[in-house]
Each structure stands twice: as structure tokens, then as C-alpha cells.
Amino acid sequence: MSESAAEGGAQDGNNSGDTSAADEFKAPASQEELNRIIADRVKRVEAKYADYKDLKTKAAQLDSLSEVSKTEQEKLTDRISKLEGEIAAKELAASIAEVGRQFSLTEKQMTALKYAPSAEAAREIAEGLSSDSSDRKKNGNVVPSEGTSTKAPANERDFVRSLFGSGS
């Protein structure tokens, strides 16, 4: 084995028993020593990120410079796309309001339509809401079988038999 291979093996951490006294772990003897070790470690980490604020300000400056350097056409294109998005949102709101008027929905029911992603979805929701309200109007908020009673048995024996399902 050559000398360079032996040195490479020691550098890779395969130094089978050849550890110096400085590399060995020594437990802190007191709380003060532990505090010193932790403080040293914190200082090393803080030093690693010492220029973070400078980098942040430089990034902000770069963003502002890139905004300034945009061509007039890019600025107009951005403005057009923003306005097109606003127009689409207003058209959707208007079509949802029209659907609500077509189905004669209440204000409370209209709030459910506000979250519809499209006019078609709003129409489906409105159809469901209007069918629920038409069912209630048809029944007049009355339970159909309310107040009706079955014919009472003539005596107690027949009544018990009808309860438990036995008998003739």
C-alpha cells in the first residue's frame, strides 16, 4: 500500500484506532463549560448568516430595478391581463345574479351562488335550491301525515296484539 493511499484512508475517517487526543469526545465538566460550548456553536451559526440582511436588501433593489427596466409594452400587457381578469370576474358575478333572478332566489340562497366557479354551476345550484323551495311551497310547510291516526282497536287485547304483531 502506498503512502498516498494510507493518507487517503486516514482522511476518509477509517483510522482504526489512530485518534488524537483533540479528536476524542470529552464531556463538559461543569455547566459553565457547557454554556461556553453552546455559545461558541451559536456564534459560528450566526457568522454563517451574518450577511442575510445585505442580501435581502440587494434582492429588493434588484426587483425594483427589473420593474423599472420593463419595457412599456410589458407594462401594458400586464395591465391588460389584470383588467381582463377583473372583467371576467364581474361578468361571472352578473351572470350569477341573473340566474338568481330567473329562479326567484332569496338573498340567503343567493349567498350560496356567490361561490360558484361558473355560470353553469350557479344554474345547477339554483335549480336545486328552487326545487327545494317549490316542494315546501307545494306542501305548505305541512307534514302530509300529521294529524291522521289509525283506527283504534276496540279492546285492549286487540291493541296489544296489533303492537306486537301477533294475532289473527
C-alpha positions as CSV (number, residue, x, y, z in Angstrom):
1,M,0.0,0.0,0.0
2,S,1.4,3.4,-1.0
3,E,1.7,6.4,1.3
4,S,-0.9,8.4,-0.6
5,A,-3.4,5.5,-0.1
6,A,-2.6,5.3,3.6
7,E,-3.2,9.1,3.9
8,G,-6.4,8.9,1.9
9,G,-7.7,6.1,4.2
10,A,-7.0,8.3,7.3
11,Q,-8.8,11.2,5.7
12,D,-11.8,9.1,5.0
13,G,-12.3,8.5,8.6
14,N,-11.1,4.9,8.6
15,N,-8.3,5.5,11.0
16,S,-8.9,2.3,13.0
17,G,-7.8,3.4,16.5
18,D,-5.4,6.2,15.4
19,T,-7.3,9.1,17.1
20,S,-5.6,12.0,18.6
21,A,-6.4,13.5,22.0
22,A,-8.0,16.6,20.4
23,D,-10.5,14.5,18.3
24,E,-11.7,12.4,21.2
25,F,-15.0,13.5,22.9
26,K,-14.6,15.0,26.3
27,A,-17.8,15.6,28.3
28,P,-18.1,19.0,29.8
29,A,-17.1,19.0,33.4
30,S,-19.3,21.9,34.5
31,Q,-22.4,23.9,33.5
32,E,-20.2,26.9,32.6
33,E,-18.1,24.8,30.2
34,L,-21.3,23.5,28.5
35,N,-22.6,27.1,28.2
36,R,-19.3,28.1,26.6
37,I,-19.5,25.3,24.1
38,I,-23.1,26.2,23.2
39,A,-22.2,29.9,22.9
40,D,-19.3,29.1,20.6
41,R,-21.6,27.0,18.4
42,V,-24.3,29.8,18.3
43,K,-21.6,32.3,17.2
44,R,-20.5,30.0,14.4
45,V,-24.0,29.7,13.1
46,E,-24.7,33.4,13.4
47,A,-21.5,34.1,11.5
48,K,-22.7,31.9,8.7
49,Y,-25.8,34.0,8.2
50,A,-24.3,37.4,9.0
51,D,-24.8,38.9,5.5
52,Y,-28.5,37.8,5.2
53,K,-29.8,41.4,5.7
54,D,-27.5,42.7,3.0
55,L,-28.6,40.0,0.6
56,K,-32.3,40.8,1.3
57,T,-31.8,44.5,0.6
58,K,-29.9,43.7,-2.6
59,A,-32.7,41.4,-3.8
60,A,-35.3,44.1,-3.1
61,Q,-33.1,46.6,-5.1
62,L,-32.9,44.1,-8.0
63,D,-36.6,43.6,-8.0
64,S,-37.2,47.4,-8.2
65,L,-34.6,47.7,-11.0
66,S,-36.2,44.9,-13.0
67,E,-39.6,46.6,-12.6
68,V,-38.2,49.9,-13.9
69,S,-36.4,48.2,-16.8
70,K,-39.6,46.6,-18.1
71,T,-40.5,47.9,-21.5
72,E,-43.6,49.9,-22.0
73,Q,-45.2,47.0,-23.9
74,E,-44.6,44.6,-21.0
75,K,-46.3,47.1,-18.6
76,L,-49.3,47.4,-20.9
77,T,-49.5,43.6,-21.3
78,D,-49.6,43.2,-17.6
79,R,-52.2,45.9,-17.2
80,I,-54.4,44.3,-19.9
81,S,-54.2,40.8,-18.3
82,K,-55.1,42.3,-14.9
83,L,-58.1,44.2,-16.4
84,E,-59.3,41.1,-18.3
85,G,-59.3,39.2,-15.1
86,E,-61.4,41.9,-13.4
87,I,-63.8,41.9,-16.3
88,A,-64.2,38.1,-16.2
89,A,-65.0,38.3,-12.5
90,K,-67.6,41.0,-13.0
91,E,-69.2,39.1,-15.9
92,L,-69.4,36.0,-13.7
93,A,-71.0,38.0,-10.9
94,A,-73.6,39.5,-13.3
95,S,-74.5,36.1,-14.8
96,I,-74.9,34.6,-11.3
97,A,-77.2,37.5,-10.3
98,E,-79.2,36.9,-13.5
99,V,-79.5,33.2,-12.6
100,G,-80.7,34.2,-9.1
101,R,-83.4,36.4,-10.6
102,Q,-84.5,33.7,-13.1
103,F,-85.1,31.3,-10.2
104,S,-86.5,33.9,-7.8
105,L,-84.0,33.1,-5.1
106,T,-83.9,34.8,-1.7
107,E,-80.8,36.8,-0.6
108,K,-79.8,33.9,1.7
109,Q,-80.0,31.5,-1.3
110,M,-78.0,33.9,-3.4
111,T,-75.1,33.8,-1.0
112,A,-74.7,30.1,-1.9
113,L,-74.4,31.1,-5.6
114,K,-71.6,33.6,-5.0
115,Y,-69.1,30.7,-4.6
116,A,-70.0,29.0,-7.9
117,P,-67.0,28.8,-10.2
118,S,-69.0,29.2,-13.4
119,A,-72.5,30.3,-14.6
120,E,-73.3,26.7,-15.3
121,A,-72.5,25.6,-11.8
122,A,-74.6,28.5,-10.5
123,R,-77.5,27.4,-12.6
124,E,-77.3,23.8,-11.2
125,I,-77.2,25.1,-7.6
126,A,-80.1,27.4,-8.3
127,E,-82.2,24.6,-9.8
128,G,-81.6,22.5,-6.7
129,L,-82.5,25.4,-4.4
130,S,-85.6,26.3,-6.3
131,S,-86.9,22.7,-6.4
132,D,-86.4,22.5,-2.6
133,S,-88.4,25.7,-2.1
134,S,-91.1,24.7,-4.6
135,D,-91.6,21.4,-2.7
136,R,-92.0,23.4,0.5
137,K,-94.5,25.8,-1.2
138,K,-96.5,22.8,-2.6
139,N,-96.8,21.2,0.8
140,G,-97.3,24.5,2.5
141,N,-94.7,23.6,5.2
142,V,-97.1,20.9,6.4
143,V,-96.2,17.3,7.1
144,P,-98.6,15.2,5.0
145,S,-99.4,12.5,7.6
146,E,-99.5,14.9,10.5
147,G,-102.8,14.7,12.5
148,T,-104.0,11.5,10.9
149,S,-104.5,8.5,13.1
150,T,-105.1,4.9,12.5
151,K,-108.4,3.3,13.7
152,A,-108.0,2.4,17.3
153,P,-108.7,-1.3,18.3
154,A,-111.9,-2.0,20.1
155,N,-110.4,-3.5,23.2
156,E,-107.1,-3.7,25.0
157,R,-106.3,-7.2,23.8
158,D,-106.6,-6.3,20.1
159,F,-104.4,-3.3,20.8
160,V,-101.6,-5.3,22.4
161,R,-101.8,-7.8,19.5
162,S,-101.5,-5.0,17.0
163,L,-98.5,-3.7,18.8
164,F,-96.6,-6.9,18.9
165,G,-97.7,-8.3,15.5
166,S,-99.3,-11.4,16.8
167,G,-102.8,-12.5,16.5
168,S,-105.3,-13.1,13.8
